[in-house]
Structures are given as structure tokens and as C-alpha cells.
Amino acid sequence: MVNSKAHLILQDPAFQGVLPRDFAFGSATASYQIEGAIDADGKGPCVWDDCLREQDNGHVACDSYNQWKEDLKLLKQYGCRVYRFSIAWSRVKSLGGRNDSVNEQGIKYYSDMPHIFTMQSSSSYKQPQWVHKQDHGRFARSLLLCHARAVELYRREFKQRQNGRIGIVYNCDWVEPVNDSPEAKSAADFAREWVLGFYADPVFLGRFPQSVVDYLGDSLPAFSDEEWRLIKGSTEFFGWNHYGTQYASGKRLETDNPRLVSFGSIERVFEKDGVVIGNKGEAGHPYDVPWGFRKLLRYIHDRYTGPASIPIFITECGFSIDGEADMTFEERIHDTQRQDYFAGYLKELLEAVRDDKIDCRGFMAWSLMDNLEWLYGYRKRFGITAVDMENGCKRTPKDSAALLKEIFDYSIAQ
């Protein structure tokens, strides 16, 4: 039985074939969250091995290092055209040094297959020593330069023969002022410019947002003219991880907590006039708010991708059902709330492409399977595939996977 929200798409001829023929529908994972085999075939240690040593960790994860062929079968079954995965450099460069040897077993594994991680690992690992303004400035400088130099190297050495497309991925939710007060509007604007503009403005506009300049003061990253030339324009698409929306109350938080600082040091609330902003996911991440997704999509188009004439790729988007880990197996498979989330967000996406003329070329559902959600462990589940960790990490498709296939089969031009 098709989800009722999906019917609004599948029964409307105006949505049929709206997306371009080459639209990249797929699903996403990240290496440490699914691979397991943390010391197999010459792999070296990584920061997360230490961070999570005494709690849920990636020692086994979803066992994708051994079951990657099963994962590819799932992708084909779901009609996915692309698979967004990440590379564990500790598997490729086991000793970590620039001039250290390459682990050929790691290369073979990734060859056989078709922001948020870095920030959270850095601040979590260094939390006792983390000085937020100074270290955020140093972090942003390193991240932007590493990205820009990698892009320059790829364009110079590999692009002509590989004909690949290289770019950057940002992580950002929408923040809506809870009321019309100047404080709420200012807090919402700052959160957007701190979380997104801090990294996107340099790449697209060749400068930092003024609010970030004012906030960081002497800790603002400094670049030479040559470095700015490398950074500006160092992407061929706008990769965007998005989950939910919050209200900004207008209250600024005086805190050194790295996680709160990384998201703007503002109070985020989820009710307005006694009405909850949307259906609540596990641990409040995310809330299901399709209209916030559409607002941020327009913001990205107006500020960045429209003027640059480059496309948007939604590289992560998904929903963790509250209490899913405690549900029966049948309830987990018939994941109605996740289906509601995808149907609502995809309807907004199709309308944005059709009505707002926004150039979006891809959507990758997070996640291909239930996996390790970093500090949240295995209780928080985003997968469109259930993973039974008690029985060899057996994979079982959820109904949301079939829903996604049906919507994209209908909306991608033939």
C-alpha cells in the first residue's frame, strides 16, 4: 500500500518526469559507520577508534568490509543510480604520513565498489583543550585550504583523463526565527552564516560573512591572495547534507561546549505558540519539517548556486524514527514515519525544481542501512535497510526503500 503522502506525488501528472534524465538518485553511507574490520588487511587506527573505544563503536559496524557485494545488490534492488560512500584514509594510508606507503588492500577494497565528520571528531577528540574561537578559526582555515588544494590537484592532474566532477559538501539545517523580534531574526541569521556561510561564502563569494568576521575578530582565518584564488571557485557542485529545521528563540548561549558552538551558540526550540514544529525523530534529530527544507533550498540557490550556475546535490537526507530500536521487527520494516518524511521532503524538492527552477541534480537518502550513528551508537536508526546485528548483520529492506524507488521512477524523466 502506497504511503498517503506519496500519493500526492504519484497521482499528480505535473510531477511526472520533472527531474532531469541524469538525476542522481541513490543512498549514502560513511566508512567508519558501516565497514567494521578496523584492523583487517593492513588498516591502521583512526581517531574514532579512540573516541568510541568504551562504547558502541565501529569494530564490526555493519560488516560492510566483508558484505559489500550484498550492499551493491541492495542498491540495484532499490533502483539507485549512485552510491555515496566515503574512504577511510586509515585503510588506504595505514601509517598516516604523506610519504608513507599505500596499503594496496585498502585500494583494492574501494576500487571494487562503485564537514560533519571532521568537525565532530576534531572537537570531541580535543575537547579538554578546545578553545572555541581560536580553534574554530584554525579548523576552518585547514579545512578550506585542504579542500582547495585537493581540488586544484585534481583539476591539474586527473580531471582531463577522468572527466570527473569535484566539489564540496556542506551540512546545514534551516533555522527559522520563532517570532518577529530582532533578537530571533539576528540569531537565525547568525546560525545560518556560522554553520553554512563560514565555509560556503569563501568558496562561492571569496570572503567570510560579516557576522563571522565580527564574531571571531582576531581569530578569523587569514589567507594570502594566492590562497584566496585557490579557495574561491573550488567546487563544481553544491553538496548538501540536510535533515531538519529548528526555531531560533533569540537567546544567545554563553558556552564553550564544542557541539553547541559549532551550531552557532544559539538557543534552538521546537515549539511555537504551543505547536510542535514537526514530527520528532530520535533524540530530537531531526524534526520532520518539509517547509524548512524548501526554504533552505531557495536560500542556497539565491545566494550560491544560482549566481554560480552550478547544481545542487543533496548528499544526505533522512529520518530517525523515535524509539525504532525498541519496535518489533515488523514495525521497523513498515517504517511509516520515515516514509512520511521522504514523501514530504521530495514533494518540496519536485516543486522547487518545477516551480522555482532550482537546478538540483541528485538526492541520496541517509542511510543505506542502520549503522553506527557516532556518539549515539546503534540505537539511532536512519536506514532504509534494517541490519540484524545479532544474526551476522543480515540486511532486510524497509518499506521506505520501495517508496523512494517508486517516487523517483515516476519523477525522473525517461
Contacts in CASP RR format, 6 or more apart in sequence:
PFRMAT RR
TARGET T0000
AUTHOR 0000-0000-0000
METHOD contacts of the structure
MODEL  1
MVNSKAHLILQDPAFQGVLPRDFAFGSATASYQIEGAIDADGKGPCVWDD
CLREQDNGHVACDSYNQWKEDLKLLKQYGCRVYRFSIAWSRVKSLGGRND
SVNEQGIKYYSDMPHIFTMQSSSSYKQPQWVHKQDHGRFARSLLLCHARA
VELYRREFKQRQNGRIGIVYNCDWVEPVNDSPEAKSAADFAREWVLGFYA
DPVFLGRFPQSVVDYLGDSLPAFSDEEWRLIKGSTEFFGWNHYGTQYASG
KRLETDNPRLVSFGSIERVFEKDGVVIGNKGEAGHPYDVPWGFRKLLRYI
HDRYTGPASIPIFITECGFSIDGEADMTFEERIHDTQRQDYFAGYLKELL
EAVRDDKIDCRGFMAWSLMDNLEWLYGYRKRFGITAVDMENGCKRTPKDS
AALLKEIFDYSIAQ
2 10 0 8 1.000
2 403 0 8 1.000
2 406 0 8 1.000
3 336 0 8 1.000
3 339 0 8 1.000
3 340 0 8 1.000
3 343 0 8 1.000
3 403 0 8 1.000
5 339 0 8 1.000
5 340 0 8 1.000
5 343 0 8 1.000
5 344 0 8 1.000
5 347 0 8 1.000
6 339 0 8 1.000
6 343 0 8 1.000
6 403 0 8 1.000
6 406 0 8 1.000
6 407 0 8 1.000
8 343 0 8 1.000
8 347 0 8 1.000
9 15 0 8 1.000
9 343 0 8 1.000
9 346 0 8 1.000
9 347 0 8 1.000
9 350 0 8 1.000
9 407 0 8 1.000
9 410 0 8 1.000
9 411 0 8 1.000
10 406 0 8 1.000
10 407 0 8 1.000
10 410 0 8 1.000
14 354 0 8 1.000
15 347 0 8 1.000
15 350 0 8 1.000
15 354 0 8 1.000
15 410 0 8 1.000
15 411 0 8 1.000
16 410 0 8 1.000
16 411 0 8 1.000
17 410 0 8 1.000
17 411 0 8 1.000
17 412 0 8 1.000
17 413 0 8 1.000
17 414 0 8 1.000
18 350 0 8 1.000
18 353 0 8 1.000
18 354 0 8 1.000
18 411 0 8 1.000
18 413 0 8 1.000
19 350 0 8 1.000
19 353 0 8 1.000
19 360 0 8 1.000
19 408 0 8 1.000
19 411 0 8 1.000
19 412 0 8 1.000
19 413 0 8 1.000
20 361 0 8 1.000
20 412 0 8 1.000
20 413 0 8 1.000
21 412 0 8 1.000
21 413 0 8 1.000
21 414 0 8 1.000
22 361 0 8 1.000
23 81 0 8 1.000
23 361 0 8 1.000
23 362 0 8 1.000
23 363 0 8 1.000
23 408 0 8 1.000
23 412 0 8 1.000
23 413 0 8 1.000
24 81 0 8 1.000
24 82 0 8 1.000
24 313 0 8 1.000
24 361 0 8 1.000
24 362 0 8 1.000
24 363 0 8 1.000
24 364 0 8 1.000
25 79 0 8 1.000
25 80 0 8 1.000
25 81 0 8 1.000
25 82 0 8 1.000
25 362 0 8 1.000
25 363 0 8 1.000
25 364 0 8 1.000
25 404 0 8 1.000
25 408 0 8 1.000
25 412 0 8 1.000
26 75 0 8 1.000
26 78 0 8 1.000
26 79 0 8 1.000
26 80 0 8 1.000
26 81 0 8 1.000
26 82 0 8 1.000
26 83 0 8 1.000
26 84 0 8 1.000
26 362 0 8 1.000
26 363 0 8 1.000
26 364 0 8 1.000
26 365 0 8 1.000
27 75 0 8 1.000
27 78 0 8 1.000
27 80 0 8 1.000
27 83 0 8 1.000
27 84 0 8 1.000
27 364 0 8 1.000
27 365 0 8 1.000
27 366 0 8 1.000
27 367 0 8 1.000
27 368 0 8 1.000
27 384 0 8 1.000
28 83 0 8 1.000
28 84 0 8 1.000
28 85 0 8 1.000
28 315 0 8 1.000
28 316 0 8 1.000
28 364 0 8 1.000
28 365 0 8 1.000
28 366 0 8 1.000
28 367 0 8 1.000
28 368 0 8 1.000
29 64 0 8 1.000
29 71 0 8 1.000
29 83 0 8 1.000
29 84 0 8 1.000
29 85 0 8 1.000
29 86 0 8 1.000
29 367 0 8 1.000
29 368 0 8 1.000
29 369 0 8 1.000
29 371 0 8 1.000
30 85 0 8 1.000
30 86 0 8 1.000
30 117 0 8 1.000
30 371 0 8 1.000
31 85 0 8 1.000
31 86 0 8 1.000
31 87 0 8 1.000
31 88 0 8 1.000
31 91 0 8 1.000
32 46 0 8 1.000
32 48 0 8 1.000
32 58 0 8 1.000
32 61 0 8 1.000
32 88 0 8 1.000
32 372 0 8 1.000
33 58 0 8 1.000
33 61 0 8 1.000
33 62 0 8 1.000
33 367 0 8 1.000
33 371 0 8 1.000
33 372 0 8 1.000
33 373 0 8 1.000
33 374 0 8 1.000
34 61 0 8 1.000
34 62 0 8 1.000
34 64 0 8 1.000
34 71 0 8 1.000
34 368 0 8 1.000
34 369 0 8 1.000
34 371 0 8 1.000
34 372 0 8 1.000
35 58 0 8 1.000
35 61 0 8 1.000
35 62 0 8 1.000
35 63 0 8 1.000
35 64 0 8 1.000
35 65 0 8 1.000
35 88 0 8 1.000
35 91 0 8 1.000
36 58 0 8 1.000
36 59 0 8 1.000
36 60 0 8 1.000
36 61 0 8 1.000
36 62 0 8 1.000
36 63 0 8 1.000
36 64 0 8 1.000
36 65 0 8 1.000
37 43 0 8 1.000
37 63 0 8 1.000
37 65 0 8 1.000
37 66 0 8 1.000
38 44 0 8 1.000
38 45 0 8 1.000
38 46 0 8 1.000
38 49 0 8 1.000
38 58 0 8 1.000
38 59 0 8 1.000
39 45 0 8 1.000
40 65 0 8 1.000
41 91 0 8 1.000
41 103 0 8 1.000
41 105 0 8 1.000
41 106 0 8 1.000
41 109 0 8 1.000
42 91 0 8 1.000
42 94 0 8 1.000
42 103 0 8 1.000
42 105 0 8 1.000
42 106 0 8 1.000
43 88 0 8 1.000
43 90 0 8 1.000
43 91 0 8 1.000
43 94 0 8 1.000
43 103 0 8 1.000
43 106 0 8 1.000
44 90 0 8 1.000
44 91 0 8 1.000
44 94 0 8 1.000
44 95 0 8 1.000
44 96 0 8 1.000
45 90 0 8 1.000
46 88 0 8 1.000
46 89 0 8 1.000
46 90 0 8 1.000
47 121 0 8 1.000
47 125 0 8 1.000
48 57 0 8 1.000
48 58 0 8 1.000
48 121 0 8 1.000
48 374 0 8 1.000
49 57 0 8 1.000
49 58 0 8 1.000
50 125 0 8 1.000
51 121 0 8 1.000
51 124 0 8 1.000
51 125 0 8 1.000
52 58 0 8 1.000
52 374 0 8 1.000
52 375 0 8 1.000
55 375 0 8 1.000
55 377 0 8 1.000
56 372 0 8 1.000
56 377 0 8 1.000
56 378 0 8 1.000
57 372 0 8 1.000
58 372 0 8 1.000
60 389 0 8 1.000
60 393 0 8 1.000
61 371 0 8 1.000
61 372 0 8 1.000
62 369 0 8 1.000
62 370 0 8 1.000
62 371 0 8 1.000
62 372 0 8 1.000
62 387 0 8 1.000
62 393 0 8 1.000
63 392 0 8 1.000
63 393 0 8 1.000
64 71 0 8 1.000
65 109 0 8 1.000
67 393 0 8 1.000
67 395 0 8 1.000
68 109 0 8 1.000
68 112 0 8 1.000
68 113 0 8 1.000
70 395 0 8 1.000
71 83 0 8 1.000
71 368 0 8 1.000
71 369 0 8 1.000
71 395 0 8 1.000
72 83 0 8 1.000
72 113 0 8 1.000
72 114 0 8 1.000
74 368 0 8 1.000
74 369 0 8 1.000
74 385 0 8 1.000
74 395 0 8 1.000
74 397 0 8 1.000
74 401 0 8 1.000
75 83 0 8 1.000
75 114 0 8 1.000
75 368 0 8 1.000
77 397 0 8 1.000
77 401 0 8 1.000
78 384 0 8 1.000
78 397 0 8 1.000
78 401 0 8 1.000
78 402 0 8 1.000
78 404 0 8 1.000
78 405 0 8 1.000
79 405 0 8 1.000
79 408 0 8 1.000
79 409 0 8 1.000
82 114 0 8 1.000
82 362 0 8 1.000
82 364 0 8 1.000
83 113 0 8 1.000
83 114 0 8 1.000
83 368 0 8 1.000
84 315 0 8 1.000
84 316 0 8 1.000
84 364 0 8 1.000
85 113 0 8 1.000
86 117 0 8 1.000
87 110 0 8 1.000
89 96 0 8 1.000
90 96 0 8 1.000
91 103 0 8 1.000
91 106 0 8 1.000
91 109 0 8 1.000
91 110 0 8 1.000
92 102 0 8 1.000
92 103 0 8 1.000
92 106 0 8 1.000
92 107 0 8 1.000
92 110 0 8 1.000
93 100 0 8 1.000
93 102 0 8 1.000
93 103 0 8 1.000
94 100 0 8 1.000
94 101 0 8 1.000
94 103 0 8 1.000
95 101 0 8 1.000
115 143 0 8 1.000
115 169 0 8 1.000
115 170 0 8 1.000
115 171 0 8 1.000
115 199 0 8 1.000
115 241 0 8 1.000
116 171 0 8 1.000
116 241 0 8 1.000
118 139 0 8 1.000
118 143 0 8 1.000
119 139 0 8 1.000
119 262 0 8 1.000
120 259 0 8 1.000
120 262 0 8 1.000
120 374 0 8 1.000
120 375 0 8 1.000
122 135 0 8 1.000
122 139 0 8 1.000
123 130 0 8 1.000
123 135 0 8 1.000
123 258 0 8 1.000
123 259 0 8 1.000
123 262 0 8 1.000
124 258 0 8 1.000
124 375 0 8 1.000
126 135 0 8 1.000
127 258 0 8 1.000
130 256 0 8 1.000
130 258 0 8 1.000
131 256 0 8 1.000
132 256 0 8 1.000
132 258 0 8 1.000
132 261 0 8 1.000
133 215 0 8 1.000
133 216 0 8 1.000
133 217 0 8 1.000
133 219 0 8 1.000
134 219 0 8 1.000
136 216 0 8 1.000
136 219 0 8 1.000
136 261 0 8 1.000
136 262 0 8 1.000
137 216 0 8 1.000
137 219 0 8 1.000
137 220 0 8 1.000
137 221 0 8 1.000
138 221 0 8 1.000
140 198 0 8 1.000
140 199 0 8 1.000
140 221 0 8 1.000
141 221 0 8 1.000
141 222 0 8 1.000
141 223 0 8 1.000
143 199 0 8 1.000
144 199 0 8 1.000
144 202 0 8 1.000
144 203 0 8 1.000
144 221 0 8 1.000
144 223 0 8 1.000
144 231 0 8 1.000
145 223 0 8 1.000
145 227 0 8 1.000
145 230 0 8 1.000
145 231 0 8 1.000
147 168 0 8 1.000
147 203 0 8 1.000
147 231 0 8 1.000
147 234 0 8 1.000
148 203 0 8 1.000
148 227 0 8 1.000
148 230 0 8 1.000
148 231 0 8 1.000
148 234 0 8 1.000
149 230 0 8 1.000
150 166 0 8 1.000
151 166 0 8 1.000
151 167 0 8 1.000
151 230 0 8 1.000
151 234 0 8 1.000
151 235 0 8 1.000
152 230 0 8 1.000
152 234 0 8 1.000
154 166 0 8 1.000
155 166 0 8 1.000
158 164 0 8 1.000
159 166 0 8 1.000
165 236 0 8 1.000
165 237 0 8 1.000
166 235 0 8 1.000
166 236 0 8 1.000
167 234 0 8 1.000
167 235 0 8 1.000
167 236 0 8 1.000
167 237 0 8 1.000
167 239 0 8 1.000
168 199 0 8 1.000
168 203 0 8 1.000
168 234 0 8 1.000
168 235 0 8 1.000
168 238 0 8 1.000
168 239 0 8 1.000
169 239 0 8 1.000
169 240 0 8 1.000
169 241 0 8 1.000
169 315 0 8 1.000
170 196 0 8 1.000
170 199 0 8 1.000
170 200 0 8 1.000
170 238 0 8 1.000
170 239 0 8 1.000
170 240 0 8 1.000
170 241 0 8 1.000
171 195 0 8 1.000
171 240 0 8 1.000
171 241 0 8 1.000
171 242 0 8 1.000
171 316 0 8 1.000
172 192 0 8 1.000
172 195 0 8 1.000
172 196 0 8 1.000
172 240 0 8 1.000
172 241 0 8 1.000
172 242 0 8 1.000
172 296 0 8 1.000
173 195 0 8 1.000
173 242 0 8 1.000
173 243 0 8 1.000
173 244 0 8 1.000
173 245 0 8 1.000
173 246 0 8 1.000
173 286 0 8 1.000
173 296 0 8 1.000
174 192 0 8 1.000
174 244 0 8 1.000
174 245 0 8 1.000
174 246 0 8 1.000
174 289 0 8 1.000
174 292 0 8 1.000
174 293 0 8 1.000
174 295 0 8 1.000
174 296 0 8 1.000
174 299 0 8 1.000
175 187 0 8 1.000
175 188 0 8 1.000
175 191 0 8 1.000
175 192 0 8 1.000
175 245 0 8 1.000
175 246 0 8 1.000
175 247 0 8 1.000
175 248 0 8 1.000
175 266 0 8 1.000
175 268 0 8 1.000
176 188 0 8 1.000
176 245 0 8 1.000
176 246 0 8 1.000
176 247 0 8 1.000
176 248 0 8 1.000
176 292 0 8 1.000
176 295 0 8 1.000
177 184 0 8 1.000
177 185 0 8 1.000
177 187 0 8 1.000
177 188 0 8 1.000
177 247 0 8 1.000
177 248 0 8 1.000
177 250 0 8 1.000
178 184 0 8 1.000
178 247 0 8 1.000
178 248 0 8 1.000
178 249 0 8 1.000
178 250 0 8 1.000
178 269 0 8 1.000
178 272 0 8 1.000
179 272 0 8 1.000
181 250 0 8 1.000
183 250 0 8 1.000
183 251 0 8 1.000
184 247 0 8 1.000
184 248 0 8 1.000
184 249 0 8 1.000
184 250 0 8 1.000
185 248 0 8 1.000
186 250 0 8 1.000
187 248 0 8 1.000
187 249 0 8 1.000
187 250 0 8 1.000
187 251 0 8 1.000
187 252 0 8 1.000
187 266 0 8 1.000
187 267 0 8 1.000
188 248 0 8 1.000
188 250 0 8 1.000
188 266 0 8 1.000
189 211 0 8 1.000
190 211 0 8 1.000
190 215 0 8 1.000
190 264 0 8 1.000
190 266 0 8 1.000
191 248 0 8 1.000
191 263 0 8 1.000
191 264 0 8 1.000
191 266 0 8 1.000
191 268 0 8 1.000
192 299 0 8 1.000
193 201 0 8 1.000
193 209 0 8 1.000
193 211 0 8 1.000
193 212 0 8 1.000
194 209 0 8 1.000
194 211 0 8 1.000
194 212 0 8 1.000
194 215 0 8 1.000
194 263 0 8 1.000
194 264 0 8 1.000
195 262 0 8 1.000
195 263 0 8 1.000
195 264 0 8 1.000
197 208 0 8 1.000
197 209 0 8 1.000
197 212 0 8 1.000
198 208 0 8 1.000
198 209 0 8 1.000
198 212 0 8 1.000
200 238 0 8 1.000
200 303 0 8 1.000
200 304 0 8 1.000
201 207 0 8 1.000
201 208 0 8 1.000
201 209 0 8 1.000
201 212 0 8 1.000
202 208 0 8 1.000
202 228 0 8 1.000
202 231 0 8 1.000
202 232 0 8 1.000
203 231 0 8 1.000
203 232 0 8 1.000
203 233 0 8 1.000
203 234 0 8 1.000
203 235 0 8 1.000
204 232 0 8 1.000
204 233 0 8 1.000
204 235 0 8 1.000
204 303 0 8 1.000
204 304 0 8 1.000
204 307 0 8 1.000
204 308 0 8 1.000
205 232 0 8 1.000
205 304 0 8 1.000
206 228 0 8 1.000
206 231 0 8 1.000
206 232 0 8 1.000
208 220 0 8 1.000
208 221 0 8 1.000
212 220 0 8 1.000
213 220 0 8 1.000
223 231 0 8 1.000
233 308 0 8 1.000
235 310 0 8 1.000
236 310 0 8 1.000
237 310 0 8 1.000
237 311 0 8 1.000
237 312 0 8 1.000
237 313 0 8 1.000
237 361 0 8 1.000
238 300 0 8 1.000
238 304 0 8 1.000
238 305 0 8 1.000
238 310 0 8 1.000
238 311 0 8 1.000
238 312 0 8 1.000
238 313 0 8 1.000
239 312 0 8 1.000
239 313 0 8 1.000
239 314 0 8 1.000
239 315 0 8 1.000
240 300 0 8 1.000
240 312 0 8 1.000
240 313 0 8 1.000
240 314 0 8 1.000
240 315 0 8 1.000
241 314 0 8 1.000
241 315 0 8 1.000
241 316 0 8 1.000
241 317 0 8 1.000
241 366 0 8 1.000
242 293 0 8 1.000
242 296 0 8 1.000
242 314 0 8 1.000
242 316 0 8 1.000
242 317 0 8 1.000
243 285 0 8 1.000
243 286 0 8 1.000
243 316 0 8 1.000
243 317 0 8 1.000
243 318 0 8 1.000
243 319 0 8 1.000
243 366 0 8 1.000
244 285 0 8 1.000
244 286 0 8 1.000
244 287 0 8 1.000
244 288 0 8 1.000
244 289 0 8 1.000
244 292 0 8 1.000
244 293 0 8 1.000
245 277 0 8 1.000
245 286 0 8 1.000
245 287 0 8 1.000
245 289 0 8 1.000
245 291 0 8 1.000
245 292 0 8 1.000
245 293 0 8 1.000
245 295 0 8 1.000
245 296 0 8 1.000
246 268 0 8 1.000
246 269 0 8 1.000
246 270 0 8 1.000
246 277 0 8 1.000
246 287 0 8 1.000
247 268 0 8 1.000
247 269 0 8 1.000
247 270 0 8 1.000
247 271 0 8 1.000
247 272 0 8 1.000
247 277 0 8 1.000
248 266 0 8 1.000
248 267 0 8 1.000
248 268 0 8 1.000
248 269 0 8 1.000
249 266 0 8 1.000
249 267 0 8 1.000
249 268 0 8 1.000
249 269 0 8 1.000
250 266 0 8 1.000
250 267 0 8 1.000
251 266 0 8 1.000
251 267 0 8 1.000
252 265 0 8 1.000
252 266 0 8 1.000
252 267 0 8 1.000
253 260 0 8 1.000
253 265 0 8 1.000
253 266 0 8 1.000
253 267 0 8 1.000
254 265 0 8 1.000
255 261 0 8 1.000
255 265 0 8 1.000
270 276 0 8 1.000
270 277 0 8 1.000
270 278 0 8 1.000
270 280 0 8 1.000
270 284 0 8 1.000
270 287 0 8 1.000
271 277 0 8 1.000
276 287 0 8 1.000
277 287 0 8 1.000
277 289 0 8 1.000
278 287 0 8 1.000
278 288 0 8 1.000
278 289 0 8 1.000
279 287 0 8 1.000
279 288 0 8 1.000
279 337 0 8 1.000
279 340 0 8 1.000
279 341 0 8 1.000
280 287 0 8 1.000
280 322 0 8 1.000
281 287 0 8 1.000
281 288 0 8 1.000
281 319 0 8 1.000
281 320 0 8 1.000
281 321 0 8 1.000
281 322 0 8 1.000
281 337 0 8 1.000
282 320 0 8 1.000
282 321 0 8 1.000
282 322 0 8 1.000
282 323 0 8 1.000
282 324 0 8 1.000
282 376 0 8 1.000
282 379 0 8 1.000
282 380 0 8 1.000
282 381 0 8 1.000
283 320 0 8 1.000
283 376 0 8 1.000
283 380 0 8 1.000
284 322 0 8 1.000
285 320 0 8 1.000
285 380 0 8 1.000
286 318 0 8 1.000
286 319 0 8 1.000
286 320 0 8 1.000
288 319 0 8 1.000
288 337 0 8 1.000
288 340 0 8 1.000
288 341 0 8 1.000
288 344 0 8 1.000
290 344 0 8 1.000
290 345 0 8 1.000
290 347 0 8 1.000
290 348 0 8 1.000
291 348 0 8 1.000
293 317 0 8 1.000
293 345 0 8 1.000
293 348 0 8 1.000
293 349 0 8 1.000
294 348 0 8 1.000
294 351 0 8 1.000
294 352 0 8 1.000
297 312 0 8 1.000
297 348 0 8 1.000
297 349 0 8 1.000
297 352 0 8 1.000
297 356 0 8 1.000
297 358 0 8 1.000
297 360 0 8 1.000
298 352 0 8 1.000
298 356 0 8 1.000
298 358 0 8 1.000
300 312 0 8 1.000
301 312 0 8 1.000
301 352 0 8 1.000
301 356 0 8 1.000
301 358 0 8 1.000
301 359 0 8 1.000
305 311 0 8 1.000
305 312 0 8 1.000
305 358 0 8 1.000
305 359 0 8 1.000
306 359 0 8 1.000
310 359 0 8 1.000
311 359 0 8 1.000
311 360 0 8 1.000
311 361 0 8 1.000
311 362 0 8 1.000
312 358 0 8 1.000
312 359 0 8 1.000
312 360 0 8 1.000
312 361 0 8 1.000
312 362 0 8 1.000
313 360 0 8 1.000
313 361 0 8 1.000
313 362 0 8 1.000
313 363 0 8 1.000
313 364 0 8 1.000
314 349 0 8 1.000
314 360 0 8 1.000
314 362 0 8 1.000
314 363 0 8 1.000
314 364 0 8 1.000
315 364 0 8 1.000
316 364 0 8 1.000
316 366 0 8 1.000
316 367 0 8 1.000
317 345 0 8 1.000
317 363 0 8 1.000
317 364 0 8 1.000
317 365 0 8 1.000
317 366 0 8 1.000
318 338 0 8 1.000
318 341 0 8 1.000
318 342 0 8 1.000
318 365 0 8 1.000
318 366 0 8 1.000
318 367 0 8 1.000
318 382 0 8 1.000
319 337 0 8 1.000
319 338 0 8 1.000
319 341 0 8 1.000
319 342 0 8 1.000
319 382 0 8 1.000
320 373 0 8 1.000
320 380 0 8 1.000
320 381 0 8 1.000
320 382 0 8 1.000
321 327 0 8 1.000
321 335 0 8 1.000
321 337 0 8 1.000
321 338 0 8 1.000
321 381 0 8 1.000
322 337 0 8 1.000
323 379 0 8 1.000
324 331 0 8 1.000
324 332 0 8 1.000
324 335 0 8 1.000
324 381 0 8 1.000
325 378 0 8 1.000
325 379 0 8 1.000
325 380 0 8 1.000
325 381 0 8 1.000
329 386 0 8 1.000
329 396 0 8 1.000
332 381 0 8 1.000
332 386 0 8 1.000
332 398 0 8 1.000
333 386 0 8 1.000
333 396 0 8 1.000
333 397 0 8 1.000
333 398 0 8 1.000
333 399 0 8 1.000
334 398 0 8 1.000
334 399 0 8 1.000
335 384 0 8 1.000
335 398 0 8 1.000
335 399 0 8 1.000
335 400 0 8 1.000
336 399 0 8 1.000
338 383 0 8 1.000
338 384 0 8 1.000
338 398 0 8 1.000
338 400 0 8 1.000
339 399 0 8 1.000
339 400 0 8 1.000
339 403 0 8 1.000
342 365 0 8 1.000
342 400 0 8 1.000
342 403 0 8 1.000
342 404 0 8 1.000
342 407 0 8 1.000
343 403 0 8 1.000
343 407 0 8 1.000
346 363 0 8 1.000
346 407 0 8 1.000
346 411 0 8 1.000
349 360 0 8 1.000
349 363 0 8 1.000
350 411 0 8 1.000
352 358 0 8 1.000
352 360 0 8 1.000
353 359 0 8 1.000
353 360 0 8 1.000
363 408 0 8 1.000
365 384 0 8 1.000
365 400 0 8 1.000
365 404 0 8 1.000
366 382 0 8 1.000
366 383 0 8 1.000
367 382 0 8 1.000
367 383 0 8 1.000
367 384 0 8 1.000
368 383 0 8 1.000
368 384 0 8 1.000
368 385 0 8 1.000
369 383 0 8 1.000
369 384 0 8 1.000
369 385 0 8 1.000
369 386 0 8 1.000
369 387 0 8 1.000
369 395 0 8 1.000
370 378 0 8 1.000
370 381 0 8 1.000
370 382 0 8 1.000
370 383 0 8 1.000
370 385 0 8 1.000
370 386 0 8 1.000
370 387 0 8 1.000
371 378 0 8 1.000
371 382 0 8 1.000
371 383 0 8 1.000
371 387 0 8 1.000
372 378 0 8 1.000
373 379 0 8 1.000
373 380 0 8 1.000
373 381 0 8 1.000
373 382 0 8 1.000
378 389 0 8 1.000
383 398 0 8 1.000
383 400 0 8 1.000
384 397 0 8 1.000
384 398 0 8 1.000
384 400 0 8 1.000
384 401 0 8 1.000
384 404 0 8 1.000
385 395 0 8 1.000
385 396 0 8 1.000
385 397 0 8 1.000
385 398 0 8 1.000
385 401 0 8 1.000
386 395 0 8 1.000
386 396 0 8 1.000
386 397 0 8 1.000
386 398 0 8 1.000
387 393 0 8 1.000
387 394 0 8 1.000
387 395 0 8 1.000
388 394 0 8 1.000
388 396 0 8 1.000
END
